Amino acid sequence: MKRFLVLDSFRGLCALALIVHHTHIERSITELTFFRNASQFVGYFFALSGFLIYRRYIGNIATPRQLRAFVVTRACRVMPLHIAVLLFFIAFECLKLVLERYGLSLSYPAFSGDRAPSEILPNLLLIQAWWPTFNALSFNYPAWFISVEFYLWMIFALILFCLPGLARKLFSLLCVLAFIALYKDFNLIPRNVLWGASCFFAGTITYRLYARLYDAMPGPWLASVLEIGVLAAIYWLMTEGEQPITLELGLLFCAAVLIFAFEAGVISRLLSLRWFPALGRLWLSIYLTHAAVIFVLATGLTVAARFTGISLLVDRPGETTGTVVRYLSTGDALNDNLLMAFVVIAVVVISMLVHYWLEVPGIRFGRHWKQGTLLLRRKDDPQPERV
């Protein structure tokens, strides 16, 4: 089955933008409006997931065996990496407990606030983003996306299994209802869940459009104009659009998925170069590990500041009234941007290791589990498929 390298490359770049978004460094590019709004790129992740999942599984979840295989595959795609990072944060809270006994306290007491013990089970079960009483941003805060995504996969599979004849209409209906609920600020369902559902099921519609338009593939010139145009529209909306920009960007991300799926323009040629698809393969590892890397760096600077007396952290008022954001700061714009570059490189390097040692083995484990070949040798396994 064809792999959409350009769409994957774009997803990798979005993951890098999210690193910058979550790294608060005082005099660096992190404070540009584009990167301050880069959290919106999660909408692209949802839309692309709906596009790819629909393409891969439409018509292929008709029996209990196929449904089981889908659940196993999806669980093994995200759970090993998610649980590993969650355990890292729990272990760090345990380390803080030990340090507090010796009189060394860090920013917040161990197992408090968004890392309270009551948040461990919701994170383990990936339900933290679905219930208002849970903290969707607890422990590894980017994992809220996996929480929403995982159960959207399950809803998708159950609809295909139980109501195959109505599946396409139901996907369209769920997309429309989720967008309306977002527009009307319907608060009985968490906003992030509505955002994910609207973009995910819009992605399924996008694939149907792509399949119908496939024989009318645009030429290189028209494709280049469309690619540049949709990227310019996304950039303009993220820098000049009136908040909230979630609805408009969701539709633009679907347009970007449709246009770049043809891989016919000059931007697509650029994104097909060797390094971009490699970055695309790392997107999930980058996304799920970057908060941990930033956290370790900030903690290290906190400890260094206490022992050296050099101020490396600055507290600034957050966008929400009453909140405080802690910024990393070297006191110099050049050094702050070099620190930002170091964070991105560190995340990518660690993601390469995590991808090789956790993500890929998890995918292979899932394939052997559903095939009943867990005890067989795996050294000659083909490259695992990632969706």
Contacts in CASP RR format, 6 or more apart in sequence:
PFRMAT RR
TARGET T0000
AUTHOR 0000-0000-0000
METHOD contacts of the structure
MODEL  1
MKRFLVLDSFRGLCALALIVHHTHIERSITELTFFRNASQFVGYFFALSG
FLIYRRYIGNIATPRQLRAFVVTRACRVMPLHIAVLLFFIAFECLKLVLE
RYGLSLSYPAFSGDRAPSEILPNLLLIQAWWPTFNALSFNYPAWFISVEF
YLWMIFALILFCLPGLARKLFSLLCVLAFIALYKDFNLIPRNVLWGASCF
FAGTITYRLYARLYDAMPGPWLASVLEIGVLAAIYWLMTEGEQPITLELG
LLFCAAVLIFAFEAGVISRLLSLRWFPALGRLWLSIYLTHAAVIFVLATG
LTVAARFTGISLLVDRPGETTGTVVRYLSTGDALNDNLLMAFVVIAVVVI
SMLVHYWLEVPGIRFGRHWKQGTLLLRRKDDPQPERV
1 55 0 8 1.000
1 56 0 8 1.000
1 385 0 8 1.000
4 52 0 8 1.000
4 260 0 8 1.000
4 261 0 8 1.000
4 263 0 8 1.000
5 263 0 8 1.000
5 271 0 8 1.000
5 272 0 8 1.000
5 276 0 8 1.000
5 277 0 8 1.000
6 260 0 8 1.000
6 261 0 8 1.000
6 263 0 8 1.000
6 268 0 8 1.000
6 271 0 8 1.000
6 272 0 8 1.000
7 48 0 8 1.000
7 51 0 8 1.000
7 52 0 8 1.000
7 257 0 8 1.000
7 260 0 8 1.000
7 261 0 8 1.000
8 277 0 8 1.000
8 280 0 8 1.000
8 281 0 8 1.000
8 283 0 8 1.000
9 271 0 8 1.000
9 272 0 8 1.000
9 276 0 8 1.000
9 277 0 8 1.000
9 279 0 8 1.000
9 280 0 8 1.000
10 44 0 8 1.000
10 256 0 8 1.000
10 260 0 8 1.000
10 271 0 8 1.000
11 44 0 8 1.000
11 45 0 8 1.000
11 48 0 8 1.000
11 280 0 8 1.000
11 283 0 8 1.000
12 276 0 8 1.000
12 279 0 8 1.000
12 280 0 8 1.000
12 282 0 8 1.000
12 283 0 8 1.000
12 286 0 8 1.000
13 276 0 8 1.000
13 279 0 8 1.000
14 38 0 8 1.000
14 41 0 8 1.000
14 44 0 8 1.000
14 45 0 8 1.000
14 283 0 8 1.000
15 41 0 8 1.000
15 279 0 8 1.000
15 280 0 8 1.000
15 282 0 8 1.000
15 283 0 8 1.000
15 286 0 8 1.000
15 287 0 8 1.000
15 290 0 8 1.000
16 279 0 8 1.000
16 286 0 8 1.000
16 344 0 8 1.000
16 348 0 8 1.000
17 35 0 8 1.000
17 38 0 8 1.000
17 41 0 8 1.000
18 38 0 8 1.000
18 39 0 8 1.000
18 41 0 8 1.000
18 42 0 8 1.000
18 142 0 8 1.000
18 286 0 8 1.000
18 287 0 8 1.000
18 290 0 8 1.000
19 286 0 8 1.000
19 290 0 8 1.000
19 294 0 8 1.000
19 343 0 8 1.000
19 344 0 8 1.000
19 347 0 8 1.000
20 29 0 8 1.000
20 30 0 8 1.000
20 35 0 8 1.000
20 38 0 8 1.000
20 340 0 8 1.000
20 344 0 8 1.000
21 30 0 8 1.000
21 35 0 8 1.000
21 36 0 8 1.000
21 37 0 8 1.000
21 38 0 8 1.000
21 39 0 8 1.000
22 142 0 8 1.000
22 290 0 8 1.000
22 291 0 8 1.000
22 294 0 8 1.000
23 30 0 8 1.000
23 294 0 8 1.000
23 328 0 8 1.000
23 340 0 8 1.000
23 343 0 8 1.000
24 30 0 8 1.000
24 325 0 8 1.000
24 326 0 8 1.000
24 327 0 8 1.000
24 328 0 8 1.000
25 31 0 8 1.000
25 327 0 8 1.000
25 328 0 8 1.000
25 329 0 8 1.000
25 336 0 8 1.000
25 337 0 8 1.000
25 339 0 8 1.000
25 340 0 8 1.000
25 343 0 8 1.000
26 314 0 8 1.000
26 316 0 8 1.000
26 327 0 8 1.000
26 328 0 8 1.000
26 329 0 8 1.000
26 331 0 8 1.000
26 336 0 8 1.000
27 329 0 8 1.000
27 331 0 8 1.000
27 332 0 8 1.000
27 333 0 8 1.000
27 336 0 8 1.000
27 337 0 8 1.000
28 333 0 8 1.000
28 336 0 8 1.000
28 337 0 8 1.000
28 339 0 8 1.000
28 340 0 8 1.000
29 35 0 8 1.000
29 337 0 8 1.000
29 340 0 8 1.000
30 36 0 8 1.000
30 340 0 8 1.000
33 238 0 8 1.000
33 239 0 8 1.000
34 235 0 8 1.000
34 238 0 8 1.000
34 239 0 8 1.000
37 238 0 8 1.000
37 239 0 8 1.000
37 245 0 8 1.000
38 238 0 8 1.000
40 238 0 8 1.000
40 245 0 8 1.000
40 246 0 8 1.000
40 249 0 8 1.000
42 145 0 8 1.000
42 195 0 8 1.000
43 195 0 8 1.000
43 196 0 8 1.000
43 199 0 8 1.000
43 249 0 8 1.000
43 250 0 8 1.000
43 253 0 8 1.000
44 199 0 8 1.000
44 250 0 8 1.000
44 253 0 8 1.000
44 256 0 8 1.000
44 257 0 8 1.000
45 145 0 8 1.000
45 149 0 8 1.000
45 287 0 8 1.000
46 145 0 8 1.000
46 148 0 8 1.000
46 149 0 8 1.000
46 152 0 8 1.000
46 195 0 8 1.000
46 196 0 8 1.000
46 199 0 8 1.000
46 200 0 8 1.000
46 203 0 8 1.000
47 199 0 8 1.000
47 200 0 8 1.000
47 202 0 8 1.000
47 203 0 8 1.000
47 206 0 8 1.000
47 250 0 8 1.000
47 253 0 8 1.000
47 254 0 8 1.000
47 257 0 8 1.000
48 203 0 8 1.000
48 253 0 8 1.000
48 257 0 8 1.000
49 149 0 8 1.000
49 152 0 8 1.000
49 200 0 8 1.000
49 203 0 8 1.000
49 387 0 8 1.000
50 156 0 8 1.000
50 200 0 8 1.000
50 201 0 8 1.000
50 203 0 8 1.000
50 204 0 8 1.000
50 206 0 8 1.000
50 207 0 8 1.000
51 203 0 8 1.000
51 204 0 8 1.000
51 206 0 8 1.000
51 207 0 8 1.000
51 210 0 8 1.000
51 257 0 8 1.000
51 261 0 8 1.000
52 207 0 8 1.000
52 387 0 8 1.000
53 153 0 8 1.000
53 156 0 8 1.000
53 204 0 8 1.000
53 387 0 8 1.000
54 156 0 8 1.000
54 171 0 8 1.000
54 203 0 8 1.000
54 204 0 8 1.000
54 207 0 8 1.000
54 208 0 8 1.000
55 207 0 8 1.000
56 387 0 8 1.000
57 70 0 8 1.000
57 156 0 8 1.000
57 157 0 8 1.000
57 160 0 8 1.000
58 160 0 8 1.000
58 167 0 8 1.000
59 160 0 8 1.000
59 164 0 8 1.000
60 66 0 8 1.000
61 67 0 8 1.000
61 70 0 8 1.000
61 157 0 8 1.000
61 160 0 8 1.000
61 161 0 8 1.000
62 160 0 8 1.000
62 161 0 8 1.000
62 164 0 8 1.000
64 161 0 8 1.000
66 161 0 8 1.000
67 157 0 8 1.000
67 158 0 8 1.000
67 161 0 8 1.000
68 370 0 8 1.000
69 370 0 8 1.000
70 153 0 8 1.000
70 157 0 8 1.000
71 154 0 8 1.000
71 157 0 8 1.000
72 366 0 8 1.000
72 369 0 8 1.000
72 370 0 8 1.000
73 366 0 8 1.000
73 367 0 8 1.000
73 370 0 8 1.000
74 150 0 8 1.000
74 153 0 8 1.000
74 154 0 8 1.000
74 157 0 8 1.000
75 150 0 8 1.000
75 366 0 8 1.000
76 362 0 8 1.000
76 363 0 8 1.000
76 365 0 8 1.000
76 366 0 8 1.000
76 367 0 8 1.000
76 369 0 8 1.000
77 362 0 8 1.000
77 363 0 8 1.000
77 386 0 8 1.000
77 387 0 8 1.000
78 146 0 8 1.000
78 149 0 8 1.000
78 150 0 8 1.000
78 284 0 8 1.000
79 126 0 8 1.000
80 358 0 8 1.000
80 359 0 8 1.000
80 361 0 8 1.000
80 362 0 8 1.000
80 365 0 8 1.000
81 284 0 8 1.000
81 285 0 8 1.000
81 288 0 8 1.000
81 289 0 8 1.000
81 354 0 8 1.000
81 358 0 8 1.000
81 359 0 8 1.000
82 126 0 8 1.000
82 140 0 8 1.000
82 143 0 8 1.000
82 146 0 8 1.000
82 288 0 8 1.000
83 124 0 8 1.000
84 354 0 8 1.000
84 358 0 8 1.000
85 140 0 8 1.000
85 143 0 8 1.000
85 288 0 8 1.000
85 289 0 8 1.000
85 292 0 8 1.000
86 120 0 8 1.000
86 123 0 8 1.000
86 124 0 8 1.000
86 139 0 8 1.000
86 140 0 8 1.000
86 143 0 8 1.000
88 140 0 8 1.000
88 292 0 8 1.000
89 115 0 8 1.000
89 139 0 8 1.000
89 140 0 8 1.000
89 292 0 8 1.000
89 295 0 8 1.000
90 120 0 8 1.000
90 139 0 8 1.000
92 295 0 8 1.000
92 299 0 8 1.000
93 110 0 8 1.000
93 111 0 8 1.000
93 115 0 8 1.000
94 110 0 8 1.000
96 105 0 8 1.000
96 106 0 8 1.000
96 109 0 8 1.000
96 110 0 8 1.000
96 111 0 8 1.000
97 110 0 8 1.000
97 111 0 8 1.000
99 105 0 8 1.000
99 106 0 8 1.000
100 109 0 8 1.000
100 110 0 8 1.000
106 299 0 8 1.000
106 302 0 8 1.000
106 303 0 8 1.000
107 299 0 8 1.000
107 302 0 8 1.000
107 326 0 8 1.000
108 115 0 8 1.000
111 117 0 8 1.000
113 135 0 8 1.000
113 138 0 8 1.000
114 135 0 8 1.000
114 137 0 8 1.000
114 138 0 8 1.000
114 139 0 8 1.000
114 141 0 8 1.000
115 138 0 8 1.000
115 139 0 8 1.000
116 135 0 8 1.000
116 138 0 8 1.000
119 128 0 8 1.000
119 134 0 8 1.000
119 135 0 8 1.000
119 138 0 8 1.000
119 139 0 8 1.000
120 139 0 8 1.000
122 128 0 8 1.000
122 131 0 8 1.000
122 134 0 8 1.000
122 138 0 8 1.000
123 138 0 8 1.000
123 139 0 8 1.000
123 140 0 8 1.000
123 143 0 8 1.000
123 147 0 8 1.000
126 143 0 8 1.000
126 146 0 8 1.000
126 147 0 8 1.000
126 150 0 8 1.000
126 151 0 8 1.000
127 134 0 8 1.000
127 147 0 8 1.000
127 151 0 8 1.000
128 134 0 8 1.000
128 135 0 8 1.000
128 136 0 8 1.000
128 138 0 8 1.000
128 143 0 8 1.000
128 144 0 8 1.000
128 147 0 8 1.000
129 136 0 8 1.000
129 144 0 8 1.000
129 145 0 8 1.000
129 147 0 8 1.000
129 148 0 8 1.000
129 190 0 8 1.000
129 192 0 8 1.000
129 193 0 8 1.000
130 147 0 8 1.000
130 148 0 8 1.000
130 151 0 8 1.000
130 190 0 8 1.000
130 193 0 8 1.000
131 190 0 8 1.000
132 190 0 8 1.000
136 144 0 8 1.000
136 147 0 8 1.000
136 190 0 8 1.000
136 192 0 8 1.000
137 144 0 8 1.000
140 288 0 8 1.000
140 291 0 8 1.000
140 292 0 8 1.000
141 291 0 8 1.000
142 287 0 8 1.000
142 288 0 8 1.000
142 290 0 8 1.000
142 291 0 8 1.000
143 288 0 8 1.000
144 192 0 8 1.000
145 287 0 8 1.000
146 288 0 8 1.000
148 192 0 8 1.000
148 193 0 8 1.000
148 195 0 8 1.000
148 196 0 8 1.000
148 197 0 8 1.000
149 196 0 8 1.000
149 200 0 8 1.000
152 196 0 8 1.000
152 197 0 8 1.000
152 200 0 8 1.000
155 174 0 8 1.000
156 171 0 8 1.000
156 200 0 8 1.000
156 204 0 8 1.000
159 166 0 8 1.000
159 167 0 8 1.000
159 170 0 8 1.000
159 171 0 8 1.000
160 167 0 8 1.000
163 170 0 8 1.000
168 204 0 8 1.000
168 208 0 8 1.000
171 201 0 8 1.000
171 204 0 8 1.000
171 205 0 8 1.000
172 201 0 8 1.000
172 205 0 8 1.000
174 197 0 8 1.000
174 201 0 8 1.000
175 197 0 8 1.000
175 198 0 8 1.000
175 201 0 8 1.000
175 202 0 8 1.000
175 203 0 8 1.000
175 204 0 8 1.000
175 205 0 8 1.000
178 194 0 8 1.000
178 195 0 8 1.000
178 196 0 8 1.000
178 197 0 8 1.000
178 198 0 8 1.000
178 201 0 8 1.000
179 198 0 8 1.000
179 202 0 8 1.000
179 247 0 8 1.000
180 186 0 8 1.000
181 189 0 8 1.000
181 194 0 8 1.000
182 191 0 8 1.000
182 194 0 8 1.000
182 195 0 8 1.000
182 198 0 8 1.000
182 246 0 8 1.000
182 247 0 8 1.000
183 247 0 8 1.000
185 191 0 8 1.000
186 194 0 8 1.000
195 246 0 8 1.000
198 247 0 8 1.000
198 250 0 8 1.000
199 250 0 8 1.000
199 253 0 8 1.000
199 254 0 8 1.000
202 250 0 8 1.000
202 251 0 8 1.000
202 254 0 8 1.000
203 254 0 8 1.000
203 257 0 8 1.000
205 254 0 8 1.000
206 254 0 8 1.000
206 257 0 8 1.000
206 258 0 8 1.000
209 258 0 8 1.000
210 258 0 8 1.000
210 261 0 8 1.000
210 262 0 8 1.000
213 258 0 8 1.000
217 223 0 8 1.000
217 262 0 8 1.000
217 264 0 8 1.000
218 226 0 8 1.000
218 262 0 8 1.000
218 264 0 8 1.000
219 264 0 8 1.000
219 265 0 8 1.000
220 264 0 8 1.000
220 265 0 8 1.000
220 266 0 8 1.000
223 259 0 8 1.000
223 262 0 8 1.000
223 264 0 8 1.000
223 265 0 8 1.000
223 268 0 8 1.000
224 265 0 8 1.000
224 266 0 8 1.000
224 267 0 8 1.000
226 259 0 8 1.000
226 265 0 8 1.000
227 259 0 8 1.000
227 260 0 8 1.000
227 265 0 8 1.000
227 266 0 8 1.000
227 267 0 8 1.000
227 268 0 8 1.000
228 266 0 8 1.000
228 267 0 8 1.000
230 252 0 8 1.000
230 255 0 8 1.000
230 256 0 8 1.000
230 259 0 8 1.000
231 256 0 8 1.000
231 267 0 8 1.000
233 252 0 8 1.000
234 249 0 8 1.000
234 252 0 8 1.000
234 253 0 8 1.000
234 256 0 8 1.000
237 245 0 8 1.000
237 248 0 8 1.000
237 249 0 8 1.000
237 252 0 8 1.000
238 245 0 8 1.000
238 249 0 8 1.000
241 248 0 8 1.000
260 267 0 8 1.000
260 268 0 8 1.000
260 271 0 8 1.000
262 268 0 8 1.000
263 272 0 8 1.000
270 276 0 8 1.000
271 277 0 8 1.000
279 348 0 8 1.000
281 355 0 8 1.000
281 386 0 8 1.000
282 348 0 8 1.000
282 351 0 8 1.000
282 352 0 8 1.000
282 355 0 8 1.000
284 355 0 8 1.000
284 359 0 8 1.000
284 386 0 8 1.000
285 351 0 8 1.000
285 352 0 8 1.000
285 354 0 8 1.000
285 355 0 8 1.000
285 358 0 8 1.000
285 359 0 8 1.000
286 347 0 8 1.000
286 348 0 8 1.000
286 351 0 8 1.000
289 347 0 8 1.000
289 350 0 8 1.000
289 351 0 8 1.000
289 354 0 8 1.000
290 347 0 8 1.000
290 351 0 8 1.000
293 343 0 8 1.000
293 346 0 8 1.000
293 347 0 8 1.000
293 350 0 8 1.000
294 343 0 8 1.000
294 347 0 8 1.000
297 328 0 8 1.000
297 343 0 8 1.000
297 346 0 8 1.000
298 313 0 8 1.000
298 326 0 8 1.000
298 328 0 8 1.000
301 312 0 8 1.000
301 313 0 8 1.000
301 328 0 8 1.000
302 312 0 8 1.000
302 313 0 8 1.000
304 310 0 8 1.000
304 312 0 8 1.000
305 311 0 8 1.000
305 312 0 8 1.000
305 313 0 8 1.000
311 329 0 8 1.000
312 328 0 8 1.000
312 329 0 8 1.000
312 330 0 8 1.000
313 326 0 8 1.000
313 327 0 8 1.000
313 328 0 8 1.000
313 329 0 8 1.000
314 326 0 8 1.000
314 327 0 8 1.000
314 329 0 8 1.000
315 324 0 8 1.000
315 325 0 8 1.000
315 326 0 8 1.000
315 327 0 8 1.000
316 324 0 8 1.000
316 325 0 8 1.000
316 326 0 8 1.000
316 327 0 8 1.000
317 323 0 8 1.000
317 324 0 8 1.000
317 325 0 8 1.000
318 324 0 8 1.000
318 325 0 8 1.000
328 336 0 8 1.000
328 339 0 8 1.000
329 336 0 8 1.000
330 336 0 8 1.000
330 339 0 8 1.000
360 384 0 8 1.000
363 384 0 8 1.000
363 385 0 8 1.000
363 386 0 8 1.000
364 378 0 8 1.000
364 381 0 8 1.000
364 384 0 8 1.000
365 374 0 8 1.000
367 381 0 8 1.000
367 384 0 8 1.000
368 374 0 8 1.000
368 376 0 8 1.000
368 378 0 8 1.000
END
